[in-house]
Amino acid sequence: MQDNAITGILYVAFGLVALVTLGKNDVPNIRQHPDNSAVRVAVALNAPDDGPTQADGTYPAILAYNEVGDYIGWSDWQHRPHIKSGGFHDVIIEQQKGPGQQATYLQLFAGTDAVCIAYISQTWADGTTRGWLGDMGRACGRPYYYSHIFVGNDGHVPDCIWMDADHSDDPDHDMPAALQIHMQEYTNLTTAYSRDPAHYCDEECIIFHRDPTKHLDFKKHPPKEDRLFRGNHPPGGPCCMDDDDGYAKRNRQRQQPRNRRPPALAARLVSSPHGKHSATDLCGSELSHGPDFVSWSERVFCDMGTKVSWPLCGSGGSVGGEEGEGECYEWETHSLVTGGRKVARHYATVEEWG
Ligand SMILES: *[C@@H]1O[C@H](CO)[C@@H](O)[C@H](O)[C@H]1NC(C)=O
């Protein structure tokens, strides 16, 4: 059990491998039978379907496998809790096919509401804890956003990775619908862990799947038999969205701005005082996706639709030289001051992160 307190979680940020120490508040806190394990999923943002929203169904459906790849258990697929933005939920993995075994591989299947996952943590049957951070989404070239969830004893705020099963919130079609994570790889088990950032996006560590759900019915029970995904890239290569990887590439070649957001996200504004949450960086990233964003530490507003950033009014900055003279974002009225006029943004929700 001494392992619990000091699980180090490896992640990649800004091209470097870093380490966070998982605290006891970061792991599942739910009573489990000693045959079973538990999984926590924490989300930064939850984008409800525009259609009729059910109270549940946003928590990913989970399958678990042991270290040799045998299918050992599942979460309750029919009663999947709804996770609020900025919240988490703990679920039990029923290990009927492998009582007491270590659930070192997890497969998570998103629902049709897009969610942005900040971290996933586990407690195995034997009490060992493991964790994985949403930072790996950006590191592995997947759509991401900031989170306001603190993990570990050092106050790390991970980025979150978007998942969406039906790609309704995913106009560029590059969000995974499922993740397969080898949880074991993200722990610093020896001091000789890999220092190569690319390793942690390798298919031995993680597989991003665009459309795994053809044969799975999430309204029913988990499958009786299942197996691990295999990457479609050569072993050791960077991993992987399935067959349709060409879609994102084609799109990028057309140089279309990644500005097509579902209305629910476009009608939302997020602000954060956190020094790590740079609006300029978010705006400058091709992979970022989500609501418009205000950074109080920079005093900058990022229009995530156009990926253009504006100084807050009264900050003394201006947009793009003479032309942009006097142009700014006015927080008080939530409008852009441009060409001598105020253009209201009409947000339905403004979320102020503390
Ligand atoms: C792993 O990380 C933890 C927490 O940061 C640290 O206490 C431990 O010594 C590390 N273990 C190894 C083998 O590097």
Ligand as a Chemical Component Dictionary entry (heavy atoms), coordinates in Angstrom:
data_LIG
# 
_chem_comp.id                   LIG 
_chem_comp.type                 NON-POLYMER 
_chem_comp.pdbx_formal_charge   0 
_chem_comp.three_letter_code    LIG 
# 
loop_
_chem_comp_atom.comp_id 
_chem_comp_atom.atom_id 
_chem_comp_atom.alt_atom_id 
_chem_comp_atom.type_symbol 
_chem_comp_atom.charge 
_chem_comp_atom.model_Cartn_x 
_chem_comp_atom.model_Cartn_y 
_chem_comp_atom.model_Cartn_z 
_chem_comp_atom.pdbx_ordinal 
LIG C1 C1 C 0 8.521  8.225  -8.979 1  
LIG O1 O1 O 0 7.916  9.447  -8.632 2  
LIG C2 C2 C 0 7.647  9.571  -7.258 3  
LIG C3 C3 C 0 6.858  10.825 -7.049 4  
LIG O2 O2 O 0 7.305  11.900 -7.814 5  
LIG C4 C4 C 0 8.958  9.571  -6.479 6  
LIG O3 O3 O 0 8.731  9.700  -5.103 7  
LIG C5 C5 C 0 9.653  8.227  -6.760 8  
LIG O4 O4 O 0 10.901 8.223  -6.129 9  
LIG C6 C6 C 0 9.838  8.024  -8.255 10 
LIG N1 N1 N 0 10.334 6.692  -8.476 11 
LIG C7 C7 C 0 11.307 6.418  -9.335 12 
LIG C8 C8 C 0 11.676 4.987  -9.439 13 
LIG O5 O5 O 0 11.885 7.262  -9.990 14 
# 
loop_
_chem_comp_bond.comp_id 
_chem_comp_bond.atom_id_1 
_chem_comp_bond.atom_id_2 
_chem_comp_bond.value_order 
_chem_comp_bond.pdbx_ordinal 
LIG C1 O1 SING 1  
LIG C1 C6 SING 2  
LIG O1 C2 SING 3  
LIG C2 C3 SING 4  
LIG C2 C4 SING 5  
LIG C3 O2 SING 6  
LIG C4 O3 SING 7  
LIG C4 C5 SING 8  
LIG C5 O4 SING 9  
LIG C5 C6 SING 10 
LIG C6 N1 SING 11 
LIG N1 C7 SING 12 
LIG C7 C8 SING 13 
LIG C7 O5 DOUB 14 
# 
